[in-house]
């Protein structure tokens, strides 16, 4: 009885730790795969008008393993190069002028419900301006030799099931690819 009283809490902590690590690792991998798939789709789509819509669909498919409501932010941004990083301000701001000057389009998990006709770079669209207006896909450079780099950043809040290791942890990932050259 005494031995069970000593071993049981340690054993339960070990078992719950395995569960928590497994679910957290699943979410981490889903974030990494989602950003890669999103960047790949944005790169291939190039400067077609629905590039961000296609990118959102690719992320939605890749993020299917994530629990609902955990995606905090998705950012499509113009990277300075293959090793370019997301401008820090794009991770937090919603200010339209700041997003314009940094070429960042901001999305969240609720934006998976947007339809293709809600994209198109129109800042005056009613009732809500188009979400891809800050770095319009049709403005992306796709000419050989001067191609843009497109980056996709994603932030997810993983909620621990047991609370033994805290309540949440944030996973972030960024992928940057050169836009594929298009026929001119």
Secondary structure, DSSP 8 states (H G I E B T S, - for coil): -HHHHHHHHHHHHHHHHHHHHHHHHHHHHHHHHHHHHHHHHHHHHTT-TTHHHHHHHHHHHHTTTS-TT-EEEEEEEEESSTT----GGGGT---HHHHHHHTEEEE-GGGGG--GGG-S--TT-SSS--TT-TT-GGGS--STTS--EEEEEEEEEEE-SS-TT-SEEEEEEEEEEE------
